[in-house]
């Protein structure tokens, strides 16, 4: 048996590092920025707090990618987006616009490393160093301690503008009238789903659905090939709510078929009135989101065709 040993040379930071470009945040935007910078030949570092890249597309299970073509199927987006989609498709990790988060983690990682960027995972940005009116560096916390990193250009891809706020840049947040931000959602994946059965119900009960409303078995086959999103089941939600079995402020449920067989990602939980920039509110959101997810699973198994044997 032949074994291939791959050794990765990792540049360990001591107390200070220096780069041309530092990208903070390894979500889709941060990965695109780091890959683009490194491809230009500049010394680039990508810093990410989790142990993987992809941001909300992986850690948040936000699926699918939004439409990137016209109604005639003509592509509207190319470049980095097309590249990452093609790579996931070649791995069997993408169907239609839905993708496997694990494929996304791998593809994003490999694109960053292939471009020649340095990658530092499990690292939190804890401060910004401003000289005059110029952002000159950031402070990060690693498992080894605190490190100061200098950079000519710093790209804030944290999602919340954390570095800009740390540097003292003015910003606006929330609704001007009440300060509220968009409600939180805890996405979760469900296996053991007979997606065809759910679509057959949608075909036979179009008044119960927001989308899709297939009119034939051929349309159902086409939808299954595209990793369909399904929203509706109005009567089931209403009936369950009357019985105290649907404690969510929604009038429908929404789930998206994944590239993996018999799996969907559910986008239905709704947690309002919290501040996503506060750890205490994020904690409350996680707790309430999981409670809602458990309630939804009881609802799905009892009321929604195709979910009789489903599991989280």
CORVEN-V827114 format. One record per backbone hydrogen bond with DSSP energy under -0.5 kcal/mol. CO is the residue of the C=O (numbers start at 1). NH is the residue of the N-H. If there is no record, write none. Layout:
BEGIN
co=[CO:CO]
nh=[NH:NH]
END
This chain:
BEGIN
co=[3:4:5:6:7:8:10:15:17:19:20:21:22:22:23:23:24:26:27:28:29:30:31:32:33:34:35:36:37:37:38:42:43:43:44:45:45:46:47:48:50:54:54:55:55:55:56:61:68:68:70:74:78:78:79:80:81:82:83:84:85:86:87:88:89:93:95:97:98:99:100:100:101:102:103:104:105:106:107:108:109:110:111:112:112:113:118:120:124:124:127:128:129:129:130:131:134:134:136:137:138:139:139:140:140:141:142:145:147:148:149:150:153:154:155:155:157:161:162:163:164:165:175:180:184:185:188:190:191:193:194:195:196:197:198:199:200:201:205:206:208:208:211:216:217:218:219:220:221:222:223:223:224:226:228:230:231:231:232:233:234:235:236:237:238:239:240:240:241:246:248:253:254:255:256:260:262:263:264:265:266:270:271:274:275:278:279:280:281:282:283:284:285:286:287:288:289:290:291:292:293:294:295:296:297:298:299:299:300:303:304:306:307:311]
nh=[5:6:7:8:9:10:12:148:150:152:153:45:24:155:25:47:157:54:31:32:33:34:35:36:37:38:39:40:40:42:41:44:20:21:118:23:47:120:25:123:122:28:57:58:59:60:62:63:76:77:73:70:81:82:83:84:85:86:87:88:89:90:91:93:92:100:98:65:95:101:103:104:105:106:107:108:109:110:111:112:113:114:115:116:117:116:46:48:126:141:139:130:136:137:132:134:131:136:151:129:149:126:127:142:147:124:145:142:140:17:138:19:22:156:24:157:27:165:166:167:169:168:179:175:271:187:266:264:311:195:198:199:200:201:202:203:204:205:208:209:233:234:231:220:221:222:223:224:225:226:226:228:227:97:257:255:210:211:253:237:238:239:240:241:242:243:245:246:244:248:250:232:267:230:265:263:193:258:190:256:188:272:184:276:278:282:283:284:285:286:287:288:289:290:291:292:293:294:295:296:297:298:299:300:301:302:303:304:304:305:307:194:310:191]
END
